[in-house]
Amino acid sequence: VLRDRSTGGKYRNANAATMIGTASTIKLAMVADLLTREQAGLVRLSDGDRQQMVAMLRSSDNSAADALWSLYGGTEQAFNAGFARYGMPNVRPQSGFGDVFPYWGFQKGTADDFDGLMNYVLTGLSAGNTAAVVAEMQRVDGDQQWGVWGSGPAMAPGNKNGRSQEQGGWVVNSVGFAGPQQRFTLAIMNALEGQGGYDDGVETTTRLAQILLG
């Protein structure tokens, strides 16, 4: 799903409503949820919490995600209960993949959901929180610089990527923004289903961003 926030135009392909494993892209939704809860006075985030949020955005740190999921009620549906409010009505936890349910690492959603999420981050959070998340998404580590990052440095991109090897093959996703004042948002969910590996997914998502935004 490609959105032009300046004109209001939106392009979505025929598969934009297909449920696909979210992998680590869901970490952006966790950050949005925690900041929204804090803005509402429901939680108080510590400096350590904020450092873990930065780690999730910059390096896709799984241990940080585990800690915050546990501390802020992930297993009691606290995160999943909020996702629809951030433009993600289709996200569902998947059971049978581990001892913890629900778990951030086993969720499914659609490109439409991540289009909604990215635009919530840009317009639904406080100005300060939006600026902070944007800055961290523009500072991702080198191994996260693919997918929407492929729009090129002139477009000042930021992204949150996700990858996982599932029963049907690799899932390789990217959601982010590019352009002046984050004019464009792009959500890509890529289920390879045995037709390629991780490197193929990275190449595909990056090339798509180059074509659409470069």
Salt bridges, closest charged atoms under 4 A:
ASP4 OD2 - ARG183 NH2 2.84
ASP33 OD2 - ARG37 NE 2.77
GLU38 OE1 - ARG50 NH2 2.54
ASP112 OD2 - ARG12 NH2 2.65
ASP115 OD2 - ARG3 NH2 2.49
GLU136 OE1 - ARG58 NE 2.52
GLU136 OE2 - ARG139 NH1 3.16
